[in-house]
Amino acid sequence: MGLCEKKVQKYGDVLYVLFRVLVGFGFMLHGGQKLFGWFGGVNGGGAVALASLFGLAGVIEFFGGLAVLLGFFTRLAAGVGALEMAVAYVMVHRQQSWLPLLNGGDPAWLFFAAFLVLLVYGSGKWSVEKKLLKKEVF
């Protein structure tokens, strides 16, 4: 077994939790930008209307990101988040160009990929869901 494999075995759980927390936090920030106007809001326009597609996206991103960050129903939140990112890419970004670098859709691609990983691996070793429910339900 090589040095890299030993390190992955030793620190893999910690790195995965760090990955889950960072992905959840980033997604939550995007939702906060839409819902609460954080960091100037969407395109500098403050918060979006809650009863709109952007409002729905904000709710999914904020609360889904929080769920992923905490490790609470991680697979469910990741599935909904992946679906949202696919829809956002097609409805918003794909209209401008098929290439994410040109249409601003690279965050949607990256979140989509991260959510696929979270769907496969779930909440990992340390999560609120396992602490409260003694097992991973979703």
Phi and psi in degrees as a GROMACS rama.xvg file:
@    title "Ramachandran Plot"
@    xaxis  label "Phi"
@    yaxis  label "Psi"
@TYPE xy
-78.2623  167.761  GLY-2
-59.2726  -42.6885  LEU-3
-63.0428  -43.3873  CYS-4
-63.7411  -37.5134  GLU-5
-63.8961  -42.1699  LYS-6
-66.5693  -40.1158  LYS-7
-63.593  -43.1676  VAL-8
-62.7269  -40.397  GLN-9
-72.2898  -43.4981  LYS-10
-110.967  4.87783  TYR-11
-56.8211  -43.5456  GLY-12
-63.8506  -42.1839  ASP-13
-65.7161  -44.3715  VAL-14
-64.6672  -37.4624  LEU-15
-66.5341  -42.9824  TYR-16
-62.6262  -40.5148  VAL-17
-60.8756  -43.4915  LEU-18
-58.5094  -49.2664  PHE-19
-60.3349  -44.3258  ARG-20
-65.8585  -43.3997  VAL-21
-66.2502  -41.8538  LEU-22
-63.7906  -46.0435  VAL-23
-61.796  -43.2197  GLY-24
-64.6196  -43.6855  PHE-25
-62.3328  -41.9721  GLY-26
-67.019  -40.5492  PHE-27
-62.2616  -39.2596  MET-28
-61.9549  -41.0512  LEU-29
-62.4387  -39.8614  HIS-30
-66.6335  -41.4209  GLY-31
-62.9525  -34.0893  GLY-32
-62.8727  -41.7094  GLN-33
-75.0641  -47.1303  LYS-34
-76.6506  -40.7335  LEU-35
-114.214  0.114113  PHE-36
72.7843  19.4921  GLY-37
-56.0025  144.483  TRP-38
56.4986  34.4072  PHE-39
90.0415  -3.40824  GLY-40
75.1397  -166.737  GLY-41
-78.825  121.384  VAL-42
53.4348  34.7046  ASN-43
73.2553  11.9336  GLY-44
-99.5626  11.9329  GLY-45
76.4203  -157.249  GLY-46
-71.6302  152.571  ALA-47
-94.5925  165.041  VAL-48
-67.3978  129.775  ALA-49
-61.5264  -36.5502  LEU-50
-89.2569  53.904  ALA-51
-143.605  170.77  SER-52
-62.0976  -39.4839  LEU-53
-65.8102  -34.2765  PHE-54
-65.6897  -43.8413  GLY-55
-61.9424  -42.6916  LEU-56
-60.9964  -40.6732  ALA-57
-62.4615  -41.5766  GLY-58
-63.5366  -47.0838  VAL-59
-61.0866  -44.9066  ILE-60
-69.0215  -44.8051  GLU-61
-67.1596  -54.7672  PHE-62
-76.4762  -33.8422  PHE-63
-65.8628  -41.407  GLY-64
-63.2356  -40.8409  GLY-65
-63.0997  -41.9724  LEU-66
-62.7091  -43.6157  ALA-67
-65.3706  -45.4271  VAL-68
-56.0937  -45.8437  LEU-69
-80.4324  -17.2137  LEU-70
74.7127  44.2558  GLY-71
-120.053  112.684  PHE-72
53.1543  48.0682  PHE-73
-58.6317  -46.2985  THR-74
-64.8777  -39.5247  ARG-75
-63.133  -48.8206  LEU-76
-62.3049  -39.3445  ALA-77
-67.5167  -38.1778  ALA-78
-64.3101  -44.8693  GLY-79
-66.0881  -41.4613  VAL-80
-63.8235  -41.7874  GLY-81
-62.8681  -43.5217  ALA-82
-61.844  -43.9496  LEU-83
-61.715  -41.9518  GLU-84
-66.1313  -36.905  MET-85
-65.0175  -44.91  ALA-86
-65.4392  -43.2111  VAL-87
-61.1406  -40.6057  ALA-88
-63.4958  -45.4904  TYR-89
-70.3056  -44.6819  VAL-90
-76.2259  -36.6434  MET-91
-105.13  -53.0206  VAL-92
-84.8259  -41.0096  HIS-93
-62.3817  -23.5885  ARG-94
-62.9304  -30.0566  GLN-95
-85.1102  -39.8824  GLN-96
-169.981  158.525  SER-97
-81.3455  -16.6192  TRP-98
-92.1574  119.607  LEU-99
-56.5425  -33.9629  PRO-100
-63.3918  -31.7098  LEU-101
-91.6587  -22.845  LEU-102
-107.098  6.24237  ASN-103
74.5203  13.4703  GLY-104
-92.9675  7.10493  GLY-105
-62.9336  -36.0961  ASP-106
-61.601  -37.6579  PRO-107
-63.3111  -41.6286  ALA-108
-62.829  -46.948  TRP-109
-66.4961  -42.8827  LEU-110
-63.1741  -40.7654  PHE-111
-57.8961  -48.021  PHE-112
-62.6113  -43.2654  ALA-113
-62.9239  -39.4989  ALA-114
-67.8937  -31.2154  PHE-115
-64.4144  -40.9195  LEU-116
-61.9161  -45.7804  VAL-117
-64.1074  -34.7894  LEU-118
-61.4661  -39.9304  LEU-119
-73.6793  -45.8584  VAL-120
-96.9406  -11.7422  TYR-121
69.4626  -150.027  GLY-122
-81.7831  -14.5756  SER-123
85.394  -166.857  GLY-124
-68.812  -39.3104  LYS-125
-114.281  119.24  TRP-126
-156.552  155.847  SER-127
-65.0825  -38.9325  VAL-128
-59.4476  -45.9813  GLU-129
-68.8321  -33.2797  LYS-130
-67.6262  -44.4686  LYS-131
-80.9957  -42.9823  LEU-132
-101.949  -2.68026  LEU-133
67.8959  2.53947  LYS-134
-162.079  167.203  LYS-135
-90.2421  117.648  GLU-136
-86.0691  -46.878  VAL-137
